[in-house]
Protein backbone atom coordinates (compact mmCIF):
# COMPACT_ATOMS: atom_id res chain seq x y z
CA UNK A 1 0.00 0.00 0.00
CA UNK A 2 1.54 3.33 -0.98
CA UNK A 3 1.95 6.12 1.61
CA UNK A 4 -0.83 8.37 0.23
CA UNK A 5 -3.36 5.54 0.25
CA UNK A 6 -2.35 4.63 3.80
CA UNK A 7 -2.91 8.22 4.95
CA UNK A 8 -6.31 8.30 3.29
CA UNK A 9 -7.29 5.05 5.00
CA UNK A 10 -6.29 6.44 8.40
CA UNK A 11 -8.48 9.49 7.85
CA UNK A 12 -11.40 7.33 6.67
CA UNK A 13 -11.21 5.12 9.75
CA UNK A 14 -11.05 8.20 11.97
CA UNK A 15 -14.17 9.65 10.34
CA UNK A 16 -16.11 6.41 10.76
CA UNK A 17 -15.12 6.17 14.42
CA UNK A 18 -16.28 9.74 15.06
CA UNK A 19 -12.99 11.44 15.78
CA UNK A 20 -10.65 13.38 13.55
CA UNK A 21 -7.02 12.60 12.85
CA UNK A 22 -6.27 15.94 14.45
CA UNK A 23 -3.37 18.00 13.22
CA UNK A 24 -1.75 20.34 15.67
CA UNK A 25 -3.01 23.88 15.13
CA UNK A 26 -0.39 26.38 13.97
CA UNK A 27 -0.01 29.42 16.21
CA UNK A 28 2.09 32.58 16.12
CA UNK A 29 2.07 34.79 19.21
CA UNK A 30 2.74 38.52 19.38
CA UNK A 31 3.05 39.99 22.87
CA UNK A 32 3.85 43.30 24.56
CA UNK A 33 5.39 41.64 27.63
CA UNK A 34 3.04 43.05 30.27
CA UNK A 35 2.83 41.13 33.58
CA UNK A 36 -0.29 39.29 32.46
CA UNK A 37 1.50 38.40 29.19
CA UNK A 38 4.36 36.90 31.19
CA UNK A 39 1.87 34.79 33.16
CA UNK A 40 0.09 33.82 29.93
CA UNK A 41 3.46 32.83 28.47
CA UNK A 42 4.00 30.36 31.32
CA UNK A 43 0.67 28.70 30.61
CA UNK A 44 1.36 28.86 26.86
CA UNK A 45 4.65 27.00 27.27
CA UNK A 46 2.90 24.30 29.28
CA UNK A 47 0.55 23.83 26.30
CA UNK A 48 3.18 24.20 23.59
CA UNK A 49 3.01 20.45 22.98
CA UNK A 50 -0.52 20.97 21.64
CA UNK A 51 0.55 23.43 18.91
CA UNK A 52 2.96 23.89 16.07
CA UNK A 53 4.47 27.09 17.44
CA UNK A 54 5.54 29.15 14.42
CA UNK A 55 6.82 32.22 16.20
CA UNK A 56 6.84 34.41 19.31
CA UNK A 57 7.20 38.06 18.38
CA UNK A 58 7.66 40.85 20.90
CA UNK A 59 5.58 43.84 19.92
CA UNK A 60 4.25 47.11 21.35
CA UNK A 61 0.75 48.19 22.34
CA UNK A 62 -1.09 51.32 23.39
CA UNK A 63 0.09 50.51 26.92
CA UNK A 64 3.69 49.36 26.41
CA UNK A 65 6.56 50.21 24.08
CA UNK A 66 10.26 50.99 24.34
CA UNK A 67 10.61 53.84 26.77
CA UNK A 68 7.07 53.53 28.11
CA UNK A 69 6.38 50.81 30.72
CA UNK A 70 8.46 48.45 28.62
CA UNK A 71 9.42 45.08 30.11
CA UNK A 72 12.67 45.01 28.15
CA UNK A 73 13.67 43.62 24.78
CA UNK A 74 14.52 40.26 26.36
CA UNK A 75 11.66 39.96 28.84
CA UNK A 76 10.98 36.35 27.88
CA UNK A 77 14.45 35.03 28.78
CA UNK A 78 13.83 34.16 32.48
CA UNK A 79 10.64 32.33 31.49
CA UNK A 80 12.42 30.43 28.72
CA UNK A 81 15.27 29.51 31.08
CA UNK A 82 12.74 28.15 33.58
CA UNK A 83 11.05 26.19 30.78
CA UNK A 84 14.40 24.70 29.85
CA UNK A 85 14.80 23.40 33.39
CA UNK A 86 11.44 21.59 33.41
CA UNK A 87 11.59 20.47 29.77
CA UNK A 88 13.28 17.10 30.57
CA UNK A 89 10.32 16.24 32.78
CA UNK A 90 7.65 17.60 30.46
CA UNK A 91 8.72 15.30 27.63
CA UNK A 92 8.09 12.32 29.92
CA UNK A 93 4.43 13.25 29.57
CA UNK A 94 4.49 14.23 25.91
CA UNK A 95 7.54 14.13 23.63
CA UNK A 96 5.87 16.80 21.50
CA UNK A 97 7.07 19.69 23.65
CA UNK A 98 9.36 21.98 21.62
CA UNK A 99 12.96 22.30 22.73
CA UNK A 100 14.24 25.46 24.35
CA UNK A 101 16.60 25.94 21.41
CA UNK A 102 13.70 25.85 18.96
CA UNK A 103 11.66 28.37 20.95
CA UNK A 104 14.66 30.69 21.14
CA UNK A 105 15.18 30.40 17.38
CA UNK A 106 11.63 31.55 16.56
CA UNK A 107 11.42 34.35 19.13
CA UNK A 108 12.04 37.75 17.54
CA UNK A 109 11.87 41.44 18.40
CA UNK A 110 9.17 43.12 16.38
CA UNK A 111 7.85 46.67 16.12
CA UNK A 112 8.33 48.13 19.60
CA UNK A 113 9.57 51.68 19.01
CA UNK A 114 6.20 53.28 19.75
CA UNK A 115 2.48 52.67 19.99
CA UNK A 116 1.21 51.34 16.67
CA UNK A 117 4.50 51.84 14.82
CA UNK A 118 4.43 49.81 11.58
CA UNK A 119 6.79 51.67 9.26
CA UNK A 120 9.94 49.74 10.17
CA UNK A 121 10.69 46.27 8.91
CA UNK A 122 11.90 44.33 11.95
CA UNK A 123 13.18 40.84 12.63
CA UNK A 124 9.81 40.02 14.13
CA UNK A 125 7.70 41.37 11.30
CA UNK A 126 9.91 39.66 8.72
CA UNK A 127 9.60 36.37 10.56
CA UNK A 128 5.81 36.62 10.43
CA UNK A 129 5.99 37.41 6.70
CA UNK A 130 8.32 34.48 6.05
CA UNK A 131 6.03 32.04 7.87
CA UNK A 132 3.00 33.26 5.94
CA UNK A 133 4.77 33.13 2.59
CA UNK A 134 6.07 29.60 3.12
CA UNK A 135 4.23 27.51 0.53
CA UNK A 136 5.47 24.20 1.94
CA UNK A 137 2.79 24.42 4.65
CA UNK A 138 -0.72 25.45 3.58
CA UNK A 139 -2.43 24.79 6.90
CA UNK A 140 -4.26 27.65 8.64
CA UNK A 141 -2.23 29.67 11.11
CA UNK A 142 -3.65 31.52 14.11
CA UNK A 143 -2.05 34.96 14.45
CA UNK A 144 -2.58 36.06 18.05
CA UNK A 145 -2.17 39.61 19.29
CA UNK A 146 -1.66 39.69 23.04
CA UNK A 147 -0.69 43.32 22.62
CA UNK A 148 -0.99 45.54 19.56
CA UNK A 149 -1.31 44.23 16.01
CA UNK A 150 1.40 46.46 14.58
CA UNK A 151 4.06 43.77 14.02
CA UNK A 152 1.44 41.68 12.21
CA UNK A 153 0.42 44.76 10.23
CA UNK A 154 4.03 45.44 9.22
CA UNK A 155 4.45 41.83 8.09
CA UNK A 156 1.31 42.04 5.95
CA UNK A 157 2.43 45.40 4.56
CA UNK A 158 5.76 43.82 3.56
CA UNK A 159 3.92 41.05 1.75
CA UNK A 160 1.66 43.56 0.00
CA UNK A 161 4.67 45.59 -1.15
CA UNK A 162 6.96 42.72 -2.19
CA UNK A 163 4.61 39.86 -3.08
CA UNK A 164 1.24 41.34 -4.08
CA UNK A 165 0.58 38.23 -6.15
CA UNK A 166 0.71 36.13 -2.95
CA UNK A 167 -1.81 38.15 -0.93
CA UNK A 168 -4.78 35.92 -1.64
CA UNK A 169 -2.77 32.79 -0.86
CA UNK A 170 -1.48 34.25 2.42
CA UNK A 171 -4.89 35.54 3.48
CA UNK A 172 -6.39 32.10 2.94
CA UNK A 173 -4.20 30.71 5.72
CA UNK A 174 -4.74 33.45 8.30
CA UNK A 175 -7.01 33.27 11.35
CA UNK A 176 -6.91 36.25 13.72
CA UNK A 177 -7.54 36.21 17.47
CA UNK A 178 -6.94 39.63 19.03
CA UNK A 179 -7.09 40.53 22.72
CA UNK A 180 -8.81 43.88 22.18
CA UNK A 181 -7.47 46.20 19.49
CA UNK A 182 -4.49 47.41 21.50
CA UNK A 183 -3.38 49.81 18.79
CA UNK A 184 -4.96 51.34 15.68
CA UNK A 185 -3.35 49.18 13.03
CA UNK A 186 -6.23 46.76 12.52
CA UNK A 187 -8.56 49.66 11.66
CA UNK A 188 -5.98 51.76 9.81
CA UNK A 189 -4.46 49.00 7.71
CA UNK A 190 -5.30 45.32 8.29
CA UNK A 191 -9.08 45.62 8.05
CA UNK A 192 -9.16 47.48 4.74
CA UNK A 193 -6.25 45.76 2.99
CA UNK A 194 -6.65 42.20 4.25
CA UNK A 195 -9.49 41.22 6.58
CA UNK A 196 -12.34 42.74 4.57
CA UNK A 197 -11.31 42.02 0.97
CA UNK A 198 -10.12 38.49 1.73
CA UNK A 199 -12.76 37.64 4.36
CA UNK A 200 -10.22 36.63 7.01
CA UNK A 201 -11.93 35.24 10.14
CA UNK A 202 -11.19 37.76 12.89
CA UNK A 203 -12.03 37.32 16.58
CA UNK A 204 -11.61 40.41 18.76
CA UNK A 205 -12.27 39.55 22.39
CA UNK A 206 -13.52 41.68 25.25
CA UNK A 207 -14.86 38.81 27.39
CA UNK A 208 -11.24 37.80 28.06
CA UNK A 209 -11.24 40.29 30.95
CA UNK A 210 -13.05 37.75 33.12
CA UNK A 211 -9.79 35.77 32.82
CA UNK A 212 -7.70 38.92 33.25
CA UNK A 213 -6.98 41.52 35.87
CA UNK A 214 -10.64 42.39 36.43
CA UNK A 215 -12.14 39.04 37.39
CA UNK A 216 -12.16 40.17 41.04
CA UNK A 217 -14.12 43.34 40.33
CA UNK A 218 -17.47 41.75 39.64
CA UNK A 219 -19.50 39.11 41.44
CA UNK A 220 -18.41 36.05 39.47
CA UNK A 221 -20.59 32.96 39.99
CA UNK A 222 -19.44 30.87 42.95
CA UNK A 223 -18.02 27.83 41.14
CA UNK A 224 -15.69 29.53 38.64
CA UNK A 225 -14.70 32.09 41.28
CA UNK A 226 -13.43 29.35 43.58
CA UNK A 227 -10.91 28.18 40.98
CA UNK A 228 -9.24 31.60 40.99
CA UNK A 229 -9.10 32.24 44.74
CA UNK A 230 -6.10 31.74 47.00
CA UNK A 231 -7.15 28.41 48.64
CA UNK A 232 -7.51 26.58 45.31
CA UNK A 233 -4.46 28.27 43.78
CA UNK A 234 -2.22 27.39 46.74
CA UNK A 235 -3.39 23.78 46.85
CA UNK A 236 -3.26 23.10 43.13
CA UNK A 237 -0.83 25.53 41.50
CA UNK A 238 1.67 26.74 44.08
CA UNK A 239 1.93 23.52 46.11
CA UNK A 240 5.41 22.57 44.86
CA UNK A 241 6.54 26.04 43.84
CA UNK A 242 10.05 25.68 45.25
CA UNK A 243 10.67 22.64 43.05
CA UNK A 244 9.09 24.10 39.94
CA UNK A 245 11.09 26.88 38.24
CA UNK A 246 8.19 27.92 35.99
CA UNK A 247 5.74 28.28 38.86
CA UNK A 248 8.29 30.13 40.96
CA UNK A 249 8.19 32.87 38.32
CA UNK A 250 4.39 32.76 38.02
CA UNK A 251 4.04 33.03 41.79
CA UNK A 252 6.29 36.08 41.88
CA UNK A 253 4.11 37.86 39.33
CA UNK A 254 1.03 37.01 41.38
CA UNK A 255 2.47 38.53 44.52
CA UNK A 256 3.61 41.67 42.71
CA UNK A 257 0.11 42.41 41.49
CA UNK A 258 -1.85 41.27 44.53
CA UNK A 259 0.57 42.51 47.19
CA UNK A 260 1.37 39.13 48.67
CA UNK A 261 -1.98 37.39 48.20
CA UNK A 262 -1.90 34.26 46.06
CA UNK A 263 -5.14 34.65 44.14
CA UNK A 264 -5.08 34.17 40.38
CA UNK A 265 -3.41 37.32 39.08
CA UNK A 266 -5.02 37.24 35.67
CA UNK A 267 -3.77 36.05 32.29
CA UNK A 268 -5.64 38.40 30.05
CA UNK A 269 -4.08 36.95 26.91
CA UNK A 270 -4.50 33.23 27.56
CA UNK A 271 -7.94 32.87 25.90
CA UNK A 272 -6.29 33.50 22.52
CA UNK A 273 -4.37 30.22 22.63
CA UNK A 274 -6.79 28.38 24.93
CA UNK A 275 -9.24 28.82 22.05
CA UNK A 276 -7.18 26.55 19.80
CA UNK A 277 -6.27 23.79 22.27
CA UNK A 278 -7.72 20.64 20.65
CA UNK A 279 -10.15 19.74 23.45
CA UNK A 280 -12.71 18.15 21.14
CA UNK A 281 -15.12 21.10 21.29
CA UNK A 282 -14.31 21.98 17.65
CA UNK A 283 -14.28 25.66 18.58
CA UNK A 284 -11.99 26.59 15.68
CA UNK A 285 -14.59 25.51 13.11
CA UNK A 286 -16.61 28.66 13.74
CA UNK A 287 -16.27 31.46 16.35
CA UNK A 288 -19.96 31.12 17.28
CA UNK A 289 -19.58 27.44 18.20
CA UNK A 290 -17.90 28.32 21.47
CA UNK A 291 -15.17 26.69 23.52
CA UNK A 292 -12.59 27.34 26.21
CA UNK A 293 -11.54 30.61 24.54
CA UNK A 294 -15.07 32.04 24.43
CA UNK A 295 -17.90 32.34 21.97
CA UNK A 296 -18.39 35.20 19.49
CA UNK A 297 -20.97 36.56 17.05
CA UNK A 298 -20.51 37.95 13.56
CA UNK A 299 -20.86 41.73 13.71
CA UNK A 300 -19.58 42.98 10.37
CA UNK A 301 -17.65 41.62 7.39
CA UNK A 302 -15.64 38.72 8.82
CA UNK A 303 -15.24 40.26 12.29
CA UNK A 304 -16.55 38.40 15.33
CA UNK A 305 -17.06 40.21 18.63
CA UNK A 306 -18.59 39.41 22.00
CA UNK A 307 -22.37 39.00 22.20
CA UNK A 308 -23.65 41.97 24.19
CA UNK A 309 -26.75 41.06 26.27
CA UNK A 310 -28.50 44.39 25.69
CA UNK A 311 -31.48 44.65 23.36
CA UNK A 312 -30.83 47.12 20.54
CA UNK A 313 -27.15 47.53 21.42
CA UNK A 314 -25.16 49.27 18.68
CA UNK A 315 -21.58 48.08 18.27
CA UNK A 316 -19.00 50.82 17.66
CA UNK A 317 -18.08 51.12 13.97
CA UNK A 318 -14.35 51.14 14.74
CA UNK A 319 -12.08 49.75 17.46
CA UNK A 320 -13.24 47.21 20.05
CA UNK A 321 -11.00 47.98 23.02
CA UNK A 322 -10.74 49.60 26.45
CA UNK A 323 -12.97 52.58 25.68
CA UNK A 324 -15.61 50.75 23.68
CA UNK A 325 -15.67 47.10 24.81
CA UNK A 326 -18.98 46.52 26.57
CA UNK A 327 -17.50 44.32 29.29
CA UNK A 328 -14.66 46.70 30.07
CA UNK A 329 -17.10 49.58 30.37
CA UNK A 330 -19.82 47.75 32.30
CA UNK A 331 -18.29 45.15 34.60
CA UNK A 332 -19.07 47.36 37.61
CA UNK A 333 -22.18 49.02 36.18
CA UNK A 334 -24.38 46.41 34.50
CA UNK A 335 -26.73 44.18 36.48
CA UNK A 336 -25.44 40.79 37.59
CA UNK A 337 -27.55 38.75 35.15
CA UNK A 338 -26.20 40.66 32.15
CA UNK A 339 -22.60 40.34 33.36
CA UNK A 340 -22.98 36.61 33.89
CA UNK A 341 -24.49 36.17 30.43
CA UNK A 342 -21.74 38.24 28.80
CA UNK A 343 -18.88 36.39 30.48
CA UNK A 344 -20.46 32.91 30.49
CA UNK A 345 -18.83 31.84 27.19
CA UNK A 346 -15.55 31.66 29.16
CA UNK A 347 -16.60 31.33 32.82
CA UNK A 348 -18.58 28.14 32.13
CA UNK A 349 -15.25 26.38 31.40
CA UNK A 350 -13.00 27.85 34.11
CA UNK A 351 -13.11 24.77 36.36
CA UNK A 352 -12.01 22.48 33.53
CA UNK A 353 -9.42 25.00 32.32
CA UNK A 354 -7.84 25.44 35.74
CA UNK A 355 -7.78 21.74 36.54
CA UNK A 356 -6.07 21.17 33.21
CA UNK A 357 -3.50 23.84 34.08
CA UNK A 358 -2.90 22.21 37.46
CA UNK A 359 -2.14 18.90 35.74
CA UNK A 360 0.40 20.62 33.48
CA UNK A 361 2.02 22.12 36.57
CA UNK A 362 2.39 18.58 37.91
CA UNK A 363 3.97 17.49 34.62
CA UNK A 364 6.87 19.84 35.36
CA UNK A 365 7.97 17.83 38.39
CA UNK A 366 6.15 14.48 38.58
CA UNK A 367 6.70 11.20 36.77
CA UNK A 368 4.11 9.99 34.28
CA UNK A 369 2.75 7.47 36.78
CA UNK A 370 2.35 10.14 39.49
CA UNK A 371 0.50 12.68 37.34
CA UNK A 372 -2.89 12.79 35.62
CA UNK A 373 -3.50 12.96 31.87
CA UNK A 374 -6.61 13.88 29.94
CA UNK A 375 -9.08 11.24 28.72
CA UNK A 376 -9.41 10.48 25.02
CA UNK A 377 -13.01 10.90 23.91
CA UNK A 378 -14.01 8.92 20.83
CA UNK A 379 -17.42 8.35 19.31
CA UNK A 380 -18.79 5.27 17.59
CA UNK A 381 -20.31 7.46 14.88
CA UNK A 382 -19.59 10.59 12.88
CA UNK A 383 -19.34 14.03 14.45
CA UNK A 384 -21.81 15.50 11.94
CA UNK A 385 -25.21 13.83 11.61
CA UNK A 386 -28.37 14.43 9.60
CA UNK A 387 -31.88 13.71 10.85
CA UNK A 388 -35.53 14.62 10.32
CA UNK A 389 -38.14 15.82 12.82
CA UNK A 390 -39.28 12.89 14.92
CA UNK A 391 -36.09 10.86 14.37
CA UNK A 392 -34.34 9.35 17.37
CA UNK A 393 -30.62 10.15 17.33
CA UNK A 394 -28.39 7.68 19.12
CA UNK A 395 -25.17 9.01 20.68
CA UNK A 396 -22.38 6.63 21.58
CA UNK A 397 -18.96 7.34 23.08
CA UNK A 398 -17.76 3.76 22.81
CA UNK A 399 -14.00 3.71 22.41
CA UNK A 400 -13.40 6.50 24.93
CA UNK A 401 -10.46 5.71 27.19
CA UNK A 402 -8.15 7.15 29.79
CA UNK A 403 -4.35 6.79 29.57
CA UNK A 404 -4.08 6.37 33.34
CA UNK A 405 -6.89 3.84 33.63
CA UNK A 406 -9.06 6.23 35.63
CA UNK A 407 -12.81 5.82 36.02
CA UNK A 408 -14.71 8.04 33.59
CA UNK A 409 -17.95 9.93 34.04
CA UNK A 410 -20.08 10.99 31.07
CA UNK A 411 -22.30 14.01 30.58
CA UNK A 412 -24.17 14.70 27.34
CA UNK A 413 -25.64 18.19 27.13
CA UNK A 414 -27.14 20.53 24.57
CA UNK A 415 -25.04 23.60 23.81
CA UNK A 416 -28.08 25.77 23.20
CA UNK A 417 -26.19 28.98 22.49
CA UNK A 418 -24.41 27.31 19.57
CA UNK A 419 -27.61 25.83 18.08
CA UNK A 420 -29.48 27.46 15.23
CA UNK A 421 -32.57 25.60 16.50
CA UNK A 422 -34.09 27.81 19.18
CA UNK A 423 -35.62 25.15 21.42
CA UNK A 424 -34.50 22.47 23.86
CA UNK A 425 -34.11 18.74 23.48
CA UNK A 426 -34.35 16.07 26.15
CA UNK A 427 -31.34 13.76 26.28
CA UNK A 428 -32.05 10.27 27.59
CA UNK A 429 -29.32 8.55 29.63
CA UNK A 430 -27.32 11.79 29.61
CA UNK A 431 -24.90 10.37 32.20
CA UNK A 432 -24.17 7.16 30.29
CA UNK A 433 -21.69 6.24 27.59
CA UNK A 434 -24.64 5.74 25.22
CA UNK A 435 -27.39 8.36 25.10
CA UNK A 436 -30.10 9.54 22.71
CA UNK A 437 -32.49 12.36 21.89
CA UNK A 438 -35.43 12.87 19.57
CA UNK A 439 -35.51 15.64 16.97
CA UNK A 440 -38.39 17.97 17.97
CA UNK A 441 -41.30 18.35 15.56
CA UNK A 442 -40.91 22.13 15.42
CA UNK A 443 -37.41 22.04 13.93
CA UNK A 444 -36.90 23.37 10.40
CA UNK A 445 -34.73 22.18 7.56
CA UNK A 446 -31.16 23.44 7.84
CA UNK A 447 -31.29 24.11 11.58
CA UNK A 448 -28.62 22.54 13.77
CA UNK A 449 -28.53 21.03 17.26
CA UNK A 450 -25.20 20.86 19.08
CA UNK A 451 -24.74 18.09 21.64
CA UNK A 452 -21.54 17.93 23.69
CA UNK A 453 -20.16 14.71 25.08
CA UNK A 454 -18.23 15.77 28.19
CA UNK A 455 -16.00 13.14 29.79
CA UNK A 456 -14.17 13.65 33.09
CA UNK A 457 -11.72 11.26 34.70
CA UNK A 458 -11.35 10.40 38.38
CA UNK A 459 -7.72 11.46 38.59
CA UNK A 460 -6.21 14.31 40.60
CA UNK A 461 -6.88 16.91 39.39
CA UNK A 462 -9.90 15.66 37.41
CA UNK A 463 -9.45 16.31 33.69
CA UNK A 464 -12.11 16.83 31.04
CA UNK A 465 -12.25 16.42 27.29
CA UNK A 466 -15.12 16.47 24.82
CA UNK A 467 -16.61 15.64 21.48
CA UNK A 468 -19.28 17.78 19.83
CA UNK A 469 -21.98 16.23 17.70
CA UNK A 470 -23.74 18.58 15.28
CA UNK A 471 -27.04 17.32 13.89
CA UNK A 472 -28.45 19.09 10.85
CA UNK A 473 -32.20 18.91 10.30
CA UNK A 474 -33.28 17.57 6.91
N, C-alpha and C positions, 0 to 999 in steps of 0.2 A: 504494500500500500504506500503510495507516495505521500510526502509530508503534507501537501495541501489537502489531500483527501482525508488524511488523518485529522487535521485541524477541523475540517468541516464536520466530521463525524463527532468529535468532542463537543462542538457547539450544538449539534442536533440532539445529542443525548442530554446535554444541559437543559435545552429548551423543553424537552419532553418531561424531564424530572422537575421542572418548575423553578430552576435557578439558573442564573446566567453565569457563563464563564467570564467572571468579572475581571476586566483590566483595571490596573491601578489608575486612578484619575491623575492627570498631569496638573501640577499647581506651580505657580510662580508668585512669590510673596513680595510686596513692596511695603516698607515699614519706616515710620519716622522715629522709632526708638524711644518712645515715651515709656514710662514705667509700666503701663498696662500692656504695651507692645512686648516689653521684655518678659512679662509673665506669660503672655500669649505665646511667645517664642519657646518657652520651656514646654508648654503643653504641645505645641506644634512639633517639636523635636521628638516627643514621646509618641507621636502619631506619624512620624515621617516614614515608618515602614508601610503605611497604608497608601502612600502617594509615590508618584514619580516626581520628585522635587526638581524643577527645572531651573530655579534661581531664587535667590534672596537678595533683593536690591534695597539698599538704604536710600530713603527719599525724604523730602521735606513735607510740611503740611502748613496749614494756616496757624498752627500752634507751635511748631518746632522747625528750625532751620539753623544752619551754621551762624553762630553769633546770637541766637535767640532761643534760650531754653533747649539747647542742643545737647544730646547725650554723648556726643563725640563720634568721630568718623568710624571708630572701631568698637562701638558699644556692644556688639554681639560677641566679642572675643571671650569674656569670662563665661558666658553661657555655653559657647562652643567647647571651651576647655572642660567645663563640667560634664558636658555630653560625652566628650572623649573618654572621661574617666568611667562612666557607667555603660558605655557602648559594649565592652566585652560581656557584660551581663545581659544587656538588652537582646543581643543576638542569640542568647540561649532560648529566648522566647519567640523570636522571629528573625531568621537570618536576613530578612529583607531590609533591616535598618541600614541607611546609608552610612558610609564611613565618615569620620571627621574630615579626612583629607578631601573627600568629594564635596562635602558641604562648604568647606573653605574655598574650593575652586570655583563654585558657582555663586559665591557671595560677593557682591560688587557695590561700590559707592555710586549712587545715581545723582540726580539733580537735587542738590541740598543747599545751594547758595542763598536762596530766598524762597519765600512763599510763592508757590506756583511757577517758579522759574522753569521754562522749557525751551530756552533758546540754545543752551549748550548741549553738545553731544558728550555724554559721559560714558564711563565704563559700564555703569549700570544700564543706561538706556540702550547702549549698543548690544549688551547681552540680551536684553529683552527682544530687540529687533532680530538678532541672530537666531534665537530660539523660534521665533515666529516664522522666520523665512526658511527654516530647515525643512526641506521637502522630503526628508527621509522618515518623518513622523507626522502623519496627517491627523492624529487623534486630537480631540478638543483639548484646550488648555485653559485652566481657570486662572485669570489674572486678578489677583487680590490686592486691593489698596487698603492697608491698615492705616495709612496716613493719606497724603495727597496723591492725586493721580498723575502728577507732572512728569515723573520718570517714564510712566507708561505712555503719556502723551508725546514725549520727546521721541520715544522709540517708534511710535506710529508715524510721527512726522518725518522721521528719517526714512522709513519705508515708503511713505508717500513721495518724498523727494527723489529717492534713489531707485526705487523699484515700483513705480506706479502700476505696472502691469501685474504685480503680485498682490495688490490690495484686496481683491476679491478672494483670492486663495487664503490670505492671512486672516481676513475677517471671518471666513468660514470656520476657522478653528477656535476663535476667541469666545470665551464666556467671562463676563465681568461680575465680580462681587465686591462692592465698595462699602466700606464702613463710613457712612455719610459721604458727602462730597467735601473733603477737607481742603480743597483749593478750588479754583475756578476752571481748571483745565478741561473737565468733562464738558461743561457748558460752552466754553470758549473755543474748544477744538474737537475733542473726541466725539461729542454728540453729532455735530454737523458733518464731519468728514468721514466718520466710521460707523458709529452706532446706528444712526438713522438710515443712511443710504444702504448699509449692508445688513440691517436688521439683526444686530448683535445682541443676544440676550444679556440684559444688564440688570442686576439686582443692586439696589441702593438701600441699605438697611438703617433704620432708626430704632427698631425694636431690640437691637443688640444692647442698648443701654441697660436692659434688665440683667445683662451678664457683665456689665461694666461698672464703673465707679458708682452709679446711682441706684443700684439695686436696694440699698439700705434706706433710700429716701421715700419709698412708698410702701404701703402695707401689702407686701407680697404674700400670696397664699401660704398657709402654714407649712405644707409639705416641701415645696421647693425651697422656701426660706431656710428650713432646717439644714439643708445640704450646703449652705453658704456660711452658717454661723460657726463660731469658734469651737464648740464642743465636737461637732462632726469633723471640722477641718483638722483639729488636733489629733483626733483618734484615727483618722483615715489618711490624711495627707502628711502631717508633720510628725508622725509617730516615730520614724527612724531618720529624722532630719540630719542628725550628726553623721550618719553613715551614707547619706545620699547627697552627693555634691550638687546635683540639679535642684533638689528641694531646699538645700541650704540657701541657695540664691533666691529662690521663690519666696521663702520665708522672710528673708531680709527685706524684700520689696513690700511684703505685706505689712511688716512692722513700721516701715518708713511711712506708709500712707495712713495706717490706722493707729499710729502712735503706741505701738506695743501690743495691741490686740490682734489676735490671730484669726479674725474673720477672713472670709474670701475678699481679697482686695479688689477684684474686678479684672477681667481680661476682655476689655471691650472689643478686641479684634478677633477673638477666637471663633465666633460664629462663622466667619468667612471660610475657614478651613474645616470646621466641624460640619458645615453644610455638605462637604464632599466626601466625608468618611463613608466608606461603603458599608452601611449598617443594614441594608436590605430594604430601607424605606423608599428607595428609588427617587429621592428628592431632587436629583440632578436632571430628571427627565422633564420637569416643568417647575418653575418657581412657585406655582400655586398648589403643588402637590403637598408641600410641607415636609419637614424633617427636623433634625437636631439643630440646623442653622436657621430655622424660622420658616415662615410661609408668607408669600408676597402676592400682590395682585397687579395685573397689567394696567398701567395708568395712561401711558402714551407711547406711541411708536413701539419700541421693544424694551421699554423701561418698566421695571417692576418695583413697586414701593410697598410699604407697610399698609395693611388695611386699616383705615381709620374708622372707629366705631361711632361715627357721628353722622346722622342723616343729613344729606345735602352738603357734606364737607367738600370744599374746593381745594384741590392740591395746588401748591404754588407752581407757576409755569417754569421756574428755573431750578435753582439748587435745592436739594433736600439735605439739610445739615442743621447745625446747632440752632440757627435762628428761625428755621421753618419746620423742622421735624416735629410732628405732632406729639410724640412721646417726650421728647426733650423739653418741649414747651409746656406740657400738661401733667407731668408725672406727680406734681404736688398740687395741681389745680382740679383735674378732672375727678369725677366720682369714681369710687372703687370698682364698680362693675365695669365701667369703660376701660379703666386701666388694666384690669385683669383680662378683658377680652383682647385688648391691643397687644399685651405681652404674652398671652397664652401660647402663640405659635412656638415660642422658645421655652417658657416656664414649664409647660407640660412635660418636657423631656429632662429637666435639670437633674432629677434623681438618677436617671439612667446615665446621663452625661458624667456626673460627678463620680458615681461608682466606677465607671469605666476609667476615668482619670486615676482614681485611687489604685486600680489594678495596675495601670502603667507605672505608677510610682513604685509599686511592689516589684515590678519587673526590673527596676534599676538595681535592686539589691538581693532579691530572692532567687532561688533555683526554680526551674520549671515546675518541679513537683510541689514546691511550697506556695506557689502563686496560683491565681485563678486566670482563666482564659475564656473568651466569649464563646457561647454556643454557636453552632452552625445550623442555620434554619434552612431546610429544604422542603419543597412541596412535591407532592406526587402528581401534580398537574401543572399546566402552564400558569404564568403570572397574569396573563390577559385572557379573559373569558368572554364569551358572548352568550346571551340568554334572552328569553322573551318573558313578558309579564306572565306570572303564574308558574314559571319554571322553578324547580328546586335546584339550588346550586350547592354542590358538595365541596367542602374545603378539607384538604388533607395535608398535614405536615409530616407524613411518614418519610423517614429518612433523616429527620433532624437528629443531631447528635451533639455531644459535648466532649471536647478533647480531654477533660479531666475526669470524665465519668460521673459528673454531678447529676443529681435529680433535676428534671426540667419541669417547669410549670408553663402552661399554655394559656393565652388570652387572645381570643379573636374579637375585634371590635371595629365598628364602622367609623371611618374618619370622615365625619359628616361635612366638615369644612372643605374637604377636597372633592367631594361629590359634585356632580352637576345635577343629580337628582336631589330634590329639595326635601325629601321625607326621610323617615327612619325605617330600618329593617330590624327584624328580630332574629338574632343568631342563636340557633339551637346548639347545645353542648359547647358553649363558648369557652369553656375551660378545659376542653379535651383536645387531643391531637387531631381528631376528626370532628368537624363541625359542619353546619349547613345553614342556609337561609333561603327564603322564597322571594322571588322578584315581585314586588308589589304591583297590583293591577293598575295603579295610577302612574306608572312610569311611562316615559315616552321614548320613541326610537332615538338613538344617539346619546341618551343620557348615560352617565356612568355612576357606579357605586364602588367606593373604595373600602376594602376590608383589609385590616392589618392583622397579621399573625405575629403576636408578640411573645417571645420565648425568653424566660429568665431562668438562670441556673441557681443551684443552691450553694454555690461557692461563696467565699468571703474575699472581697465584696461581691454581692450578687451582680451578674452581668446579663445584659439584655441585647438581643438582636431580633431582627424582624424579617418578614416578607410581606409585600403588599400585593393584593390581588385586585385587579381592576376589571369589573364586569361591565361590558357595554350592552345596552339594551337594543335588541333587534326589533 
